[in-house]
Amino acid sequence: MITYIIRRLFAGVGLLLIVSMVVFAIFFLIPRLAGTDADGLAARYIGKSPTPEAIAAVKERLNLDEPITVQYGEFVKGLVVGTEYDSGTDVIECSAPCFGYSFKTGTEVWPQLIDRLPVTASLAVGAAVIWLVAGVSIGVLSALRRGTALDRAAMMVALAGVSLPIFFTGLVSLAVFSYYWGIFPPGGSFTPFTENPIAWAHGLVLPWVTLAFLYAAMYARLTRAGMLDTMGEDFIRTARAKGLPERTVIGKHALRSALTPIITIFGLDFGLMLGGAVLTESTFSLPGLGKYAVDAIRGNDLPVVLGVTMFTAVFVVIANLIVDLLYAWVDPRVRVGA
């Protein structure tokens, strides 16, 4: 097991390196291949109305006149150990991981990402608990009651959840539960858990349910399909022939085998959520990473877009690593064959 974990850790580090290359290529290499010169790239990192002096300063600061390998080396150096920007009159130190400074606020991007992470993490964790418990439970019950009214009703709700976009269900829930009945706040603010746990949960109920509705529907359909396939396997019939209680057959044997695809999709979904639930945060005006990215895209704030992109990629890589480790725990054959 230790060897398996070490192997996966090295693979995760290698994947992060590949991710850094891809992100660098998106923001620096592909524009060059499309015909943009160093001046054009520098102008994108200045914002509106760039002056020749500002373009020259950005070119020097980002090494845009250097070969692409040197630029990538400086990019990785900034991520790992930080970097320094010489403005001519002053030297600005950007601590690691350095994604630069926002065009709109002039502040360092990394601290802004950290400040918004609790909002996104609160949204992702709460919604993940709801969609995982509800989706798996409904999927198991639907598979065990196949063909009944409960099964049909559950799959109809799941189909509605998959079909309806988040911005639609979010606006409907805001109109009904916030503006009409006044049960929940309309959004736009966030109370930290450490300050007031009740206010924290009360302000996130609607975003949690809205986000979980979509994912719970997908998990219910996936769990149902996995359970139906597993219940017909020989080892399930053998377990029943041995006289094991039905609860043990379902919980210990059938459900555990059906969890493999659930673990895969949950790890990826949760990793993406930690990188920012864009539609949910925008709909409820939550000051998280997703809304931060949307505002940056609208304002052409490239350092912020780069930072959120890299931040999200890191979470997805970590989620993949955790999924690999959970595979080894759920199914020992995975680590034996690895």
Secondary structure, 3 states (H helix, E strand, C coil): CHHHHHHHHHHHHHHHHHHHHHHHHHHHHHHHHCCCCHHHHHHHCCCCCCCHHHHHHHHHHCCCCCCHHHHHHHHHHHHHCCEEEECCCCEEEECCCCCCECCCCCCEHHHHHHHHHHHHHHHHHHHHHHHHHHHHHHHHHHHHCCCCHHHHHHHHHHHHHHHCCHHHHHHHHHHHHHHHCCCCCCCCCCCCCCCCHHHHHHHHHHHHHHHHHHHHHHHHHHHHHHHHHHHCCHHHHHHHHCCCCHHHHHHHHHHHHHHHHHHHHHHHHHHHHHCCCHHHHHHCCCCCHHHHHHHHHHCCCHHHHHHHHHHHHHHHHHHHHHHHHHHHHHCHHHHHHC
